[in-house]
Amino acid sequence: MLKVTESEIASELDRYMHRALTQSIVVEKPDRESVVVLSLTEFNRLQEVDDQHWADCARQANTEGYLDHDHQVRQRLAAALRQKRLACARKP
């Protein structure tokens, strides 16, 4: 991964666009968050990886069940209360 400053890429945009075809380029500016320049081929590959990940998550949820946040919170709270009750019952 190549790191360049905003002024470097601005002065030689064509050169860096050509380099982005073979490697990702991080463009840094001190007062802003960095950005990445990458080829459309790499972008599409990353999109496919992301899509596959979420498709796998959906398939897993279909077989194992969907997470219900409220249900999970209630289960954890009940488990914590059980533990507390057991700890209190064990005290002499």
N, C-alpha and C positions, 0 to 999 in steps of 0.2 A: 504494500500500500504506500503510495507516494503522498507526501505532505507538502503543500505549497501554501503561500500566502495569497490573499485576495488580489493584491497588486500584481503578483507574478502571473496568476492565471488571467487577469484582465489584460496584461500586456502581450501575452502569447496564447490566446484562447485556442487558435487552430492547433497548435502543437499539443496542448494539453487534451483537447478533444480527441486527437489521434491516439495519444497515450492511454486515454480512458477506455479505448477499445480492448486493451490487453491487461489493464490493471486499474483498480479503484484509486481515486485521487481524493484526498481530504483537503478541503480548502479551509484554511484557518484565518480568522480575524480576531484580534485581541478582545474586542468589546462585544463579540457576538458568538453564538453557538456555531461550531464547525458544521460544514455540509460535506456531502460525499458526491462526487461525480463518478458515474459508472456507465458502462455500455448498456444499450437497450437489451442486448442478449442476456447480460448478467441480471438486469432488472427483471426480465421475464422469468429467468430461472429462479430467482428469489421469490417471485410471486407464486410460481408453481409449488415451491417448497412450502410456502405459507399456506396455500390452498390445500395441499395434501395434509399438512398438520391439522388444520381445522376440520377437514373431512374425517380424519382418523379420530379426532376428539368427538365428533358427532356420532360416528359409528360406535365408539366406546360408550357414549351416553345412551345410545339406543339399546345396547345390550346390558349395561350395568345400571341404568337408571340415571335420570337427570339430577343434578345437585339442586337442592332447594335450600337457599341460604337460611331462611327462617327455621326450617326443620333442623339444619345443621347446628344453628345456634341453640335451639331448644335441647338437642341431644347433648351438646357439650355442657350446657348449664346443668342439665339433669345429672350428668356424670360427675360434675364438680360437686354438686350438692350431695350425691351419694357418697363420694369420697369424704366430704366433710362430716357427714353423719357417721360414717364408719370410724373416722378418726376420733370423733367425740365419744362414741360407744366404747372404744378401746381404752380410753383414759380411766384410771382407777378412781 
